[in-house]
Amino acid sequence: MPMRVNFSSGTKWEPIVAYSRAVRLGNVVHVSGTTATDSKGNLVGIGDVEEQTEQVLRNVKSALEAVGSKLEDVVRTRIYVTDITKWEKIGRIHGRVFHEIRPATTMVEVKALVNPDLLVEIEADAIISDRSIDDESKSE
């Protein structure tokens, strides 16, 4: 049976709500809805959807790497936005990060996120290829 790895980014809400930033089970990784916070939990890019999207994707990348995955393993993203008229700005940044990876993706407008200053939240699912797993076992 594959080993489960839960990764915590250390936010105060993870133990209260009982969630992990990322969960890896075997070669499958799920990254929870991720927002534009820095390493101290401060919101980055208040009022700036592009800056927030860039920070969110940096945070997704960090979560993936923490469980032995990488952006190239991402097969699906889900993007939640509070203003769908900003879709193109968000989409262009997503496109810069995933231009060659091209995961399946969904972008939807939501009424609100947990903090009114949050403009975008992104989830990601990844499947680590056999090659990545072989490379990882060689480095141990």
DSSP file (Angstrom, degrees, kcal/mol; ACC not computed):
  #  RESIDUE AA STRUCTURE BP1 BP2  ACC     N-H-->O    O-->H-N    N-H-->O    O-->H-N    TCO  KAPPA ALPHA  PHI   PSI    X-CA   Y-CA   Z-CA
    1    1 A M              0   0    0      0, 0.0    25,-0.1     0, 0.0     0, 0.0   0.000 360.0 360.0 360.0 131.0    0.0    0.0    0.0
    2    2 A P        -     0   0    0      0, 0.0     2,-0.3     0, 0.0    25,-0.0  -0.266 360.0-111.6 -63.2 147.4    1.4    3.4   -1.0
    3    3 A M        -     0   0    0     22,-0.0    23,-1.3     1,-0.0     2,-0.4  -0.584  25.4-132.9 -80.1 140.7    2.5    5.7    1.8
    4    4 A R  E     -A   25   0A   0     -2,-0.3     2,-0.5    21,-0.2    21,-0.2  -0.791  18.4-167.2 -94.8 134.1    0.5    8.9    2.5
    5    5 A V  E     -A   24   0A   0     19,-3.0    19,-3.0    -2,-0.4     2,-0.5  -0.984   1.2-165.3-123.1 120.9    2.4   12.1    2.9
    6    6 A N  E     -A   23   0A   0     -2,-0.5     2,-0.5    17,-0.2    17,-0.2  -0.899   6.9-157.8-102.9 133.2    0.6   15.2    4.2
    7    7 A F  E     -A   22   0A   0     15,-3.0    14,-1.7    -2,-0.5    15,-1.5  -0.947   3.4-162.9-113.3 129.0    2.4   18.6    3.8
    8    8 A S        -     0   0    0     -2,-0.5    12,-0.1    12,-0.2    -2,-0.0  -0.915  15.2-159.0-108.9 134.2    1.5   21.5    6.1
    9    9 A S        -     0   0    0     -2,-0.4    -1,-0.1     2,-0.0    11,-0.0   0.470  49.4-112.3 -88.1  -1.4    2.5   25.0    5.1
   10   10 A G        +     0   0    0      1,-0.2    -2,-0.0     2,-0.0     2,-0.0   0.577  60.7 155.0  88.6   9.8    2.1   26.0    8.8
   11   11 A T    >   -     0   0    0      1,-0.1     3,-0.8     2,-0.0    -1,-0.2  -0.370  52.5-121.6 -69.7 153.6   -0.9   28.3    8.6
   12   12 A K  T 3> S+     0   0    0      1,-0.2     4,-0.7     2,-0.1    -1,-0.1   0.747 108.5  58.4 -66.4 -22.1   -3.0   28.6   11.8
   13   13 A W  H 3> S+     0   0    0      1,-0.2     4,-3.0     2,-0.2     5,-0.4   0.724  84.2  78.7 -83.3 -21.1   -6.1   27.3   10.0
   14   14 A E  H <>>S+     0   0    0     -3,-0.8     5,-1.9     1,-0.2     4,-1.5   0.927 100.8  37.5 -57.3 -49.3   -4.7   23.9    8.8
   15   15 A P  H  45S+     0   0    0      0, 0.0    -1,-0.2     0, 0.0    -2,-0.2   0.840 117.7  52.0 -72.0 -29.1   -5.2   22.2   12.2
   16   16 A I  H  <5S+     0   0    0     -4,-0.7    -2,-0.2     1,-0.2    -3,-0.1   0.937 121.2  30.8 -70.1 -46.6   -8.4   24.0   13.0
   17   17 A V  H  <5S-     0   0    0     -4,-3.0    -1,-0.2     2,-0.1    -3,-0.2   0.665 108.8-127.0 -84.5 -18.1  -10.1   23.1    9.7
   18   18 A A  T  <5 +     0   0    0     -4,-1.5     2,-0.3    -5,-0.4    -4,-0.1   0.976  60.6 128.0  68.0  60.7   -8.1   19.8    9.5
   19   19 A Y      < -     0   0    0     -5,-1.9     2,-0.3    -6,-0.1    -1,-0.2  -0.932  49.4-134.2-137.5 165.2   -6.6   20.0    6.1
   20   20 A S        -     0   0    0     -2,-0.3    12,-0.3     1,-0.1   -12,-0.2  -0.884  18.7-130.7-115.4 149.6   -3.2   19.7    4.5
   21   21 A R  S    S+     0   0    0    -14,-1.7    11,-2.6    -2,-0.3     2,-0.3   0.906  96.3   3.5 -62.9 -40.9   -1.7   22.1    1.9
   22   22 A A  E     -AB   7  31A   0    -15,-1.5   -15,-3.0     9,-0.2     2,-0.4  -0.995  64.4-160.5-145.3 149.2   -0.8   19.1   -0.2
   23   23 A V  E     -AB   6  30A   0      7,-2.3     7,-2.5    -2,-0.3     2,-0.5  -0.998   6.3-166.7-130.6 129.0   -1.4   15.3    0.1
   24   24 A R  E     +AB   5  29A   0    -19,-3.0   -19,-3.0    -2,-0.4     2,-0.4  -0.970   8.6 176.5-115.8 129.1    0.6   12.7   -1.7
   25   25 A L  E >   -AB   4  28A   0      3,-2.6     3,-1.8    -2,-0.5     2,-0.4  -0.937  69.3 -48.0-129.1 108.1   -0.5    9.1   -2.0
   26   26 A G  T 3  S-     0   0    0    -23,-1.3   -21,-0.0    -2,-0.4   -23,-0.0  -0.544 123.9 -21.2  65.3-123.3    1.8    7.1   -4.1
   27   27 A N  T 3  S+     0   0    0     -2,-0.4   101,-3.5    -3,-0.1     2,-0.4   0.263 118.5  96.0-102.2  12.4    2.3    9.0   -7.3
   28   28 A V  E <   -BC  25 127A   0     -3,-1.8    -3,-2.6    99,-0.2     2,-0.4  -0.879  51.5-172.7-106.7 133.9   -0.8   11.2   -7.0
   29   29 A V  E     -BC  24 126A   0     97,-3.0    97,-3.0    -2,-0.4     2,-0.5  -0.984   8.0-168.2-127.5 134.7   -0.7   14.7   -5.4
   30   30 A H  E     -BC  23 125A   0     -7,-2.5    -7,-2.3    -2,-0.4     2,-0.5  -0.989   7.3-159.3-120.2 126.6   -3.5   17.0   -4.5
   31   31 A V  E     -BC  22 124A   0     93,-3.6    93,-1.6    -2,-0.5    -9,-0.2  -0.925  21.0-127.7-106.1 124.8   -2.8   20.6   -3.6
   32   32 A S  E     -     0   0A   0    -11,-2.6    90,-0.1    -2,-0.5    92,-0.1  -0.087  49.0 -63.2 -61.2 164.6   -5.6   22.4   -1.6
   33   33 A G  E     -     0   0A   0     90,-0.1     2,-0.4    88,-0.1    90,-0.2  -0.330  65.4-157.1 -50.0 125.2   -7.0   25.7   -2.7
   34   34 A T  E     - C   0 122A   0     88,-2.2    88,-2.1    -3,-0.1     2,-0.2  -0.914  10.9-167.6-121.2 136.4   -4.0   28.0   -2.5
   35   35 A T        -     0   0    0     -2,-0.4     2,-1.5    86,-0.2    86,-0.1  -0.534  39.1 -83.4-116.7-177.2   -4.0   31.8   -2.0
   36   36 A A  S    S+     0   0    0     84,-0.4     8,-3.7    -2,-0.2     2,-0.3  -0.423  71.3 136.3 -91.5  61.1   -1.5   34.6   -2.3
   37   37 A T  B     -F   43   0B   0     -2,-1.5     6,-0.2     6,-0.3     2,-0.1  -0.795  45.4-133.7-105.9 152.2    0.1   34.5    1.1
   38   38 A D    >   -     0   0    0      4,-2.6     3,-2.0    -2,-0.3    -1,-0.1  -0.249  44.2 -81.1 -89.0-174.7    3.8   34.8    1.8
   39   39 A S  T 3  S+     0   0    0      1,-0.3    -1,-0.1     2,-0.1    -2,-0.0   0.677 131.6  51.6 -65.0 -17.0    5.8   32.6    4.1
   40   40 A K  T 3  S-     0   0    0      2,-0.1    -1,-0.3   -29,-0.0     3,-0.1   0.383 121.3-104.9 -98.6   2.5    4.6   34.6    7.1
   41   41 A G  S <  S+     0   0    0     -3,-2.0     2,-0.3     1,-0.3    -2,-0.1   0.531  73.8 141.3  88.2   5.8    0.9   34.3    6.2
   42   42 A N        -     0   0    0      1,-0.1    -4,-2.6    -5,-0.0    -1,-0.3  -0.621  57.3-110.6 -83.6 141.6    0.6   37.9    4.9
   43   43 A L  B     -F   37   0B   0     -2,-0.3     2,-0.4    -6,-0.2     3,-0.3  -0.533  30.0-149.0 -72.0 131.7   -1.5   38.5    1.8
   44   44 A V  S    S+     0   0    0     -8,-3.7    -8,-0.1    -2,-0.3    11,-0.1  -0.846  70.7  15.6-101.0 135.2    0.6   39.5   -1.2
   45   45 A G  S >  S-     0   0    0     -2,-0.4     3,-2.7     1,-0.2     7,-0.3   0.887  71.2-160.7  78.2  41.3   -0.8   41.8   -3.9
   46   46 A I  T 3  S+     0   0    0     -3,-0.3    -1,-0.2     1,-0.3    72,-0.1  -0.364  82.0   4.8 -56.6 125.0   -3.9   43.4   -2.2
   47   47 A G  T 3  S+     0   0    0     70,-0.6     2,-0.6     1,-0.1    -1,-0.3   0.427 110.0 102.4  80.9  -0.4   -6.0   44.7   -5.0
   48   48 A D    <>  -     0   0    0     -3,-2.7     4,-2.4     1,-0.1     5,-0.2  -0.885  47.5-173.7-122.9  99.7   -3.8   43.3   -7.8
   49   49 A V  H  > S+     0   0    0     -2,-0.6     4,-2.3     1,-0.2    -1,-0.1   0.820  86.0  52.9 -63.9 -32.3   -5.1   40.1   -9.4
   50   50 A E  H  > S+     0   0    0      2,-0.2     4,-2.4     1,-0.2    -1,-0.2   0.940 110.3  45.8 -69.4 -46.4   -1.9   39.5  -11.4
   51   51 A E  H  > S+     0   0    0      1,-0.2     4,-2.2     2,-0.2    -2,-0.2   0.900 114.0  50.1 -63.1 -40.1    0.4   39.7   -8.4
   52   52 A Q  H  X S+     0   0    0     -4,-2.4     4,-2.9    -7,-0.3    -1,-0.2   0.927 109.4  50.5 -64.1 -43.5   -1.9   37.5   -6.4
   53   53 A T  H  X S+     0   0    0     -4,-2.3     4,-2.4     1,-0.2    -2,-0.2   0.913 110.0  50.2 -61.8 -42.5   -2.0   34.9   -9.2
   54   54 A E  H  X S+     0   0    0     -4,-2.4     4,-1.8     2,-0.2    -1,-0.2   0.919 112.9  46.4 -60.8 -43.5    1.8   34.9   -9.5
   55   55 A Q  H  X S+     0   0    0     -4,-2.2     4,-2.4     2,-0.2    -2,-0.2   0.907 110.2  53.6 -66.8 -41.6    2.1   34.3   -5.7
   56   56 A V  H  X S+     0   0    0     -4,-2.9     4,-2.5     1,-0.2    -2,-0.2   0.940 109.8  47.4 -56.8 -47.7   -0.5   31.6   -5.7
   57   57 A L  H  X S+     0   0    0     -4,-2.4     4,-2.2     1,-0.2    -1,-0.2   0.833 109.6  52.9 -68.6 -31.5    1.3   29.7   -8.4
   58   58 A R  H  X S+     0   0    0     -4,-1.8     4,-2.3     2,-0.2    -1,-0.2   0.911 110.9  48.4 -63.8 -40.9    4.6   30.1   -6.5
   59   59 A N  H  X S+     0   0    0     -4,-2.4     4,-2.3     2,-0.2    -2,-0.2   0.888 110.1  50.6 -67.1 -39.2    2.9   28.6   -3.5
   60   60 A V  H  X S+     0   0    0     -4,-2.5     4,-2.5     2,-0.2    -1,-0.2   0.934 110.3  50.4 -61.5 -46.0    1.4   25.7   -5.5
   61   61 A K  H  X S+     0   0    0     -4,-2.2     4,-2.5     1,-0.2    -2,-0.2   0.916 110.4  49.5 -58.7 -44.7    4.9   25.0   -6.9
   62   62 A S  H  X S+     0   0    0     -4,-2.3     4,-1.9     1,-0.2    -1,-0.2   0.900 110.5  50.0 -62.6 -41.7    6.4   25.0   -3.3
   63   63 A A  H  X S+     0   0    0     -4,-2.3     4,-0.8     2,-0.2    -1,-0.2   0.917 111.1  49.2 -64.3 -43.2    3.7   22.6   -2.1
   64   64 A L  H ><>S+     0   0    0     -4,-2.5     5,-2.7     1,-0.2     3,-1.2   0.942 111.8  48.3 -59.1 -48.3    4.3   20.3   -5.0
   65   65 A E  H ><5S+     0   0    0     -4,-2.5     3,-1.5     1,-0.3    -1,-0.2   0.832 101.7  64.4 -63.8 -32.3    8.0   20.3   -4.4
   66   66 A A  H 3<5S+     0   0    0     -4,-1.9    -1,-0.3     1,-0.3    -2,-0.2   0.753 109.0  40.0 -64.6 -22.9    7.5   19.6   -0.7
   67   67 A V  T <<5S-     0   0    0     -3,-1.2    -1,-0.3    -4,-0.8    -2,-0.2   0.157 127.8 -93.5-112.2  17.7    6.0   16.2   -1.5
   68   68 A G  T < 5S+     0   0    0     -3,-1.5    -3,-0.2     1,-0.3     2,-0.2   0.732  89.5 109.8  84.4  23.5    8.4   15.3   -4.3
   69   69 A S      < -     0   0    0     -5,-2.7     2,-0.3    -6,-0.2    -1,-0.3  -0.531  47.4-153.1-116.4-174.5    6.5   16.6   -7.2
   70   70 A K    >   -     0   0    0     -2,-0.2     3,-1.9    -3,-0.1     4,-0.3  -0.962  36.8 -94.4-154.9 168.4    6.9   19.5   -9.7
   71   71 A L  G >  S+     0   0    0     -2,-0.3     3,-1.9     1,-0.3    -1,-0.1   0.849 118.3  65.2 -56.7 -36.1    4.8   21.7  -11.9
   72   72 A E  G 3  S+     0   0    0      1,-0.3    -1,-0.3    54,-0.0    26,-0.0   0.682  96.2  58.5 -63.4 -16.7    5.4   19.4  -14.9
   73   73 A D  G <  S+     0   0    0     -3,-1.9    54,-2.4    53,-0.1    -1,-0.3   0.559  78.2 116.6 -87.0  -9.3    3.4   16.7  -13.1
   74   74 A V  E <   +D  126   0A   0     -3,-1.9    52,-0.3    -4,-0.3     3,-0.1  -0.412  31.7 170.3 -68.2 128.6    0.3   18.8  -12.9
   75   75 A V  E     +     0   0A   0     50,-2.7    29,-2.3     1,-0.3     2,-0.3   0.565  65.2  22.3-111.2 -16.5   -2.6   17.4  -14.8
   76   76 A R  E     -De 125 104A   0     49,-1.6    49,-2.6    27,-0.2     2,-0.3  -0.983  55.0-174.2-153.5 139.7   -5.5   19.7  -13.5
   77   77 A T  E     -De 124 105A   0     27,-2.2    29,-1.3    -2,-0.3     2,-0.4  -0.966   9.4-157.8-127.0 151.2   -5.9   23.1  -12.0
   78   78 A R  E     -De 123 106A   0     45,-1.8    45,-2.4    -2,-0.3     2,-0.5  -0.996  10.8-161.6-127.5 125.5   -9.0   24.7  -10.7
   79   79 A I  E     -De 122 107A   0     27,-3.5    29,-2.7    -2,-0.4     2,-0.5  -0.931   3.5-166.6-115.0 123.6   -9.1   28.5  -10.6
   80   80 A Y  E     -De 121 108A   0     41,-3.2    41,-2.1    -2,-0.5     2,-0.3  -0.941  13.1-179.6-109.9 125.0  -11.6   30.3   -8.4
   81   81 A V  E     -De 120 109A   0     27,-2.7    29,-2.9    -2,-0.5    39,-0.2  -0.924  31.0-148.4-127.0 149.6  -11.9   34.1   -9.0
   82   82 A T  S    S+     0   0    0     37,-1.8     2,-0.3    -2,-0.3    38,-0.1   0.590  96.1  36.7 -90.5 -11.1  -14.0   36.8   -7.4
   83   83 A D    >   -     0   0    0     36,-0.4     3,-2.1     1,-0.1    -1,-0.3  -0.824  63.9-168.1-143.2 100.1  -14.3   38.8  -10.6
   84   84 A I  G >  S+     0   0    0     -2,-0.3     3,-1.9     1,-0.3     4,-0.2   0.685  82.8  75.8 -65.3 -17.6  -14.5   36.8  -13.9
   85   85 A T  G 3  S+     0   0    0      1,-0.3     3,-0.4     2,-0.1    -1,-0.3   0.689  90.9  58.5 -66.6 -14.4  -13.9   40.0  -15.9
   86   86 A K  G <> S+     0   0    0     -3,-2.1     4,-2.0     1,-0.2     3,-0.4   0.265  73.0 112.1 -92.3  10.4  -10.2   39.6  -14.8
   87   87 A W  H <> S+     0   0    0     -3,-1.9     4,-3.2     1,-0.2     5,-0.2   0.840  71.7  53.8 -56.0 -38.3  -10.1   36.1  -16.4
   88   88 A E  H  > S+     0   0    0     -3,-0.4     4,-2.4     2,-0.2    -1,-0.2   0.905 108.2  48.0 -68.9 -40.2   -7.6   37.1  -19.1
   89   89 A K  H  > S+     0   0    0     -3,-0.4     4,-1.4     2,-0.2    -1,-0.2   0.931 117.3  43.1 -62.4 -45.0   -5.1   38.6  -16.7
   90   90 A I  H  X S+     0   0    0     -4,-2.0     4,-2.5     1,-0.2    -2,-0.2   0.928 113.7  52.1 -65.3 -45.4   -5.3   35.5  -14.5
   91   91 A G  H  X S+     0   0    0     -4,-3.2     4,-2.6    -5,-0.2    -2,-0.2   0.857 105.3  54.4 -61.2 -38.1   -5.2   33.2  -17.6
   92   92 A R  H  X S+     0   0    0     -4,-2.4     4,-1.9     2,-0.2    -1,-0.2   0.890 110.3  46.1 -65.6 -38.3   -2.1   34.8  -19.1
   93   93 A I  H  X S+     0   0    0     -4,-1.4     4,-1.9     2,-0.2    -2,-0.2   0.927 113.0  49.2 -70.5 -43.7   -0.1   34.2  -15.9
   94   94 A H  H  X S+     0   0    0     -4,-2.5     4,-2.6     1,-0.2    -2,-0.2   0.911 111.1  52.7 -56.5 -41.9   -1.4   30.6  -15.6
   95   95 A G  H  X S+     0   0    0     -4,-2.6     4,-0.6     1,-0.2    -2,-0.2   0.850 105.3  52.8 -64.7 -36.5   -0.4   30.3  -19.3
   96   96 A R  H  < S+     0   0    0     -4,-1.9     3,-0.4     2,-0.2    -1,-0.2   0.906 115.2  41.5 -64.7 -40.7    3.1   31.5  -18.6
   97   97 A V  H  < S+     0   0    0     -4,-1.9     3,-0.2     1,-0.2    -2,-0.2   0.895 128.5  28.9 -73.6 -40.2    3.6   28.9  -15.9
   98   98 A F  H  X S+     0   0    0     -4,-2.6     4,-3.0    -5,-0.2    -1,-0.2   0.107  78.8 126.1-109.6  20.7    1.9   26.0  -17.6
   99   99 A H  T  < S+     0   0    0     -4,-0.6    -1,-0.2    -3,-0.4    -2,-0.1   0.810  88.2  25.3 -55.6 -35.6    2.6   26.9  -21.3
  100  100 A E  T  4 S+     0   0    0     -3,-0.2    -1,-0.3    -4,-0.2    -2,-0.1   0.679 122.3  54.3 -99.7 -19.9    4.2   23.6  -22.1
  101  101 A I  T  4 S-     0   0    0     -4,-0.1    -2,-0.2     2,-0.0    -3,-0.1   0.903  76.7-174.4 -79.9 -44.9    2.5   21.5  -19.5
  102  102 A R     <  -     0   0    0     -4,-3.0    -3,-0.1    -7,-0.1     3,-0.1   0.917   9.2-168.0  49.3  62.6   -1.1   22.5  -20.5
  103  103 A P        -     0   0    0      0, 0.0   -27,-0.2     0, 0.0     2,-0.2  -0.298  33.7 -91.6 -70.4 161.2   -3.1   20.8  -17.7
  104  104 A A  E     -e   76   0A   0    -29,-2.3   -27,-2.2   -26,-0.0     2,-0.3  -0.525  60.0-176.6 -63.4 141.9   -6.8   20.4  -17.9
  105  105 A T  E     -e   77   0A   0    -29,-0.2     2,-0.4    -2,-0.2   -27,-0.2  -0.980  26.3-161.9-147.5 158.4   -8.2   23.5  -16.1
  106  106 A T  E     -e   78   0A   0    -29,-1.3   -27,-3.5    -2,-0.3     2,-0.4  -0.996   4.8-165.8-137.2 138.6  -11.4   25.2  -15.0
  107  107 A M  E     +e   79   0A   0     -2,-0.4     2,-0.3   -29,-0.2   -27,-0.2  -0.993  16.9 170.7-126.4 125.7  -11.9   28.9  -14.1
  108  108 A V  E     -e   80   0A   0    -29,-2.7   -27,-2.7    -2,-0.4     2,-0.4  -0.965  31.5-122.3-133.4 149.9  -15.1   29.9  -12.2
  109  109 A E  E     -e   81   0A   0     -2,-0.3     2,-0.3   -29,-0.2   -27,-0.2  -0.756  28.6-166.6 -88.9 135.8  -16.3   33.0  -10.5
  110  110 A V        -     0   0    0    -29,-2.9     3,-0.1    -2,-0.4   -26,-0.1  -0.865  30.0-120.7-118.9 155.8  -17.3   32.6   -6.9
  111  111 A K  S    S-     0   0    0     -2,-0.3     2,-0.3     1,-0.2    -1,-0.1   0.899  87.1 -23.3 -61.8 -41.6  -19.2   35.0   -4.7
  112  112 A A        -     0   0    0    -31,-0.0    -1,-0.2    -3,-0.0     2,-0.2  -0.986  53.8-131.5-163.5 159.6  -16.4   35.4   -2.3
  113  113 A L        -     0   0    0      5,-0.3     5,-0.1    -2,-0.3   -32,-0.0  -0.620  50.9 -86.3-108.3 177.0  -13.2   33.8   -0.9
  114  114 A V  S    S+     0   0    0     -2,-0.2     3,-0.0     1,-0.1    -1,-0.0   0.752 119.4  39.5 -61.9 -26.1  -12.5   33.4    2.8
  115  115 A N  S >  S-     0   0    0      1,-0.1     3,-2.1     3,-0.0    -2,-0.3  -0.990  81.2-135.7-122.3 131.1  -10.9   36.9    3.0
  116  116 A P  T 3  S+     0   0    0      0, 0.0    -1,-0.1     0, 0.0    -2,-0.1   0.705 104.5  60.2 -61.8 -18.0  -12.5   39.8    1.1
  117  117 A D  T 3  S+     0   0    0    -71,-0.0   -70,-0.6     2,-0.0     2,-0.4   0.591  82.6  99.4 -83.5 -10.4   -9.0   40.9   -0.1
  118  118 A L    <   +     0   0    0     -3,-2.1    -5,-0.3     1,-0.1     3,-0.1  -0.635  43.6 173.9 -78.2 130.6   -8.4   37.5   -1.9
  119  119 A L        +     0   0    0     -2,-0.4   -37,-1.8     1,-0.3   -36,-0.4   0.622  62.8  23.9-109.3 -21.0   -9.1   37.7   -5.6
  120  120 A V  E     - D   0  81A   0    -39,-0.2   -84,-0.4   -38,-0.1     2,-0.3  -0.998  52.7-175.9-150.7 144.1   -7.9   34.2   -6.8
  121  121 A E  E     - D   0  80A   0    -41,-2.1   -41,-3.2    -2,-0.3     2,-0.4  -0.994  12.8-163.5-140.0 137.9   -7.5   30.7   -5.3
  122  122 A I  E     -CD  34  79A   0    -88,-2.1   -88,-2.2    -2,-0.3     2,-0.3  -0.979   7.5-165.5-131.2 135.6   -6.1   27.8   -7.2
  123  123 A E  E     - D   0  78A   0    -45,-2.4   -45,-1.8    -2,-0.4     2,-0.3  -0.796  13.0-164.4-106.3 156.1   -6.1   24.0   -6.6
  124  124 A A  E     -CD  31  77A   0    -93,-1.6   -93,-3.6    -2,-0.3     2,-0.4  -0.999  12.0-162.5-143.7 144.3   -3.8   21.6   -8.4
  125  125 A D  E     -CD  30  76A   0    -49,-2.6   -50,-2.7    -2,-0.3   -49,-1.6  -0.978  17.0-175.3-121.1 138.9   -3.7   17.8   -9.0
  126  126 A A  E     -CD  29  74A   0    -97,-3.0   -97,-3.0    -2,-0.4     2,-0.5  -0.964  19.8-156.0-135.0 150.3   -0.5   16.1  -10.1
  127  127 A I  E     -C   28   0A   0    -54,-2.4     2,-0.4    -2,-0.3   -99,-0.2  -0.980  23.2-137.3-124.9 116.8    0.5   12.6  -11.1
  128  128 A I        -     0   0    0   -101,-3.5   -59,-0.1    -2,-0.5   -55,-0.0  -0.595  24.4-125.2 -77.3 125.8    4.2   12.0  -10.7
  129  129 A S     >  -     0   0    0     -2,-0.4     4,-2.1     1,-0.1     3,-0.2  -0.235  19.6-111.0 -68.3 158.9    5.5   10.1  -13.7
  130  130 A D  H  > S+     0   0    0      1,-0.2     4,-2.7     2,-0.2     5,-0.2   0.871 120.2  56.9 -56.3 -37.5    7.3    6.8  -13.3
  131  131 A R  H  > S+     0   0    0      2,-0.2     4,-2.6     1,-0.2    -1,-0.2   0.913 105.9  49.3 -61.8 -42.9   10.5    8.6  -14.4
  132  132 A S  H  > S+     0   0    0      2,-0.2     4,-2.4     1,-0.2    -1,-0.2   0.907 111.6  49.0 -63.1 -41.1   10.1   11.1  -11.6
  133  133 A I  H  X S+     0   0    0     -4,-2.1     4,-2.3     2,-0.2    -2,-0.2   0.916 111.4  49.2 -65.2 -42.4    9.6    8.3   -9.1
  134  134 A D  H  X S+     0   0    0     -4,-2.7     4,-1.6     1,-0.2    -2,-0.2   0.919 111.9  49.0 -61.4 -43.5   12.7    6.5  -10.4
  135  135 A D  H  X S+     0   0    0     -4,-2.6     4,-1.1     1,-0.2    -2,-0.2   0.897 110.9  51.1 -62.0 -40.9   14.8    9.7  -10.2
  136  136 A E  H  < S+     0   0    0     -4,-2.4     4,-0.5     1,-0.2     3,-0.4   0.900 108.6  49.9 -65.3 -42.3   13.5   10.3   -6.6
  137  137 A S  H >< S+     0   0    0     -4,-2.3     3,-0.6     1,-0.2    -1,-0.2   0.821 107.3  55.6 -68.6 -29.3   14.5    6.8   -5.4
  138  138 A K  H 3< S+     0   0    0     -4,-1.6    -1,-0.2     1,-0.2    -2,-0.2   0.797 103.9  54.7 -70.1 -27.9   18.0    7.1   -6.9
  139  139 A S  T 3<        0   0    0     -4,-1.1    -1,-0.2    -3,-0.4    -2,-0.2   0.561 360.0 360.0 -84.5  -6.7   18.5   10.3   -4.9
  140  140 A E    <         0   0    0     -3,-0.6    -1,-0.2    -4,-0.5    -2,-0.1   0.466 360.0 360.0 -85.8 360.0   17.7    8.6   -1.6
